[in-house]
Amino acid sequence: MSTSTRVLLALCLVAFAAACKPKEEAIVVQEPVTTEPTFTGKYK
């Protein structure tokens, strides 16, 4: 086999292995929404 054929075969093998890798699931954690305290007066 020529060198260029071996390099091409190796690149195809790496691409195939990368394509067969299982996908990772993205986990999104949302923070709870809180309201800001409001000013109700000086002594309340």
HELIX and SHEET records of a PDB file:
HELIX    1   1 THR A    3  ALA A   19  1                                  17    
END                                                                             
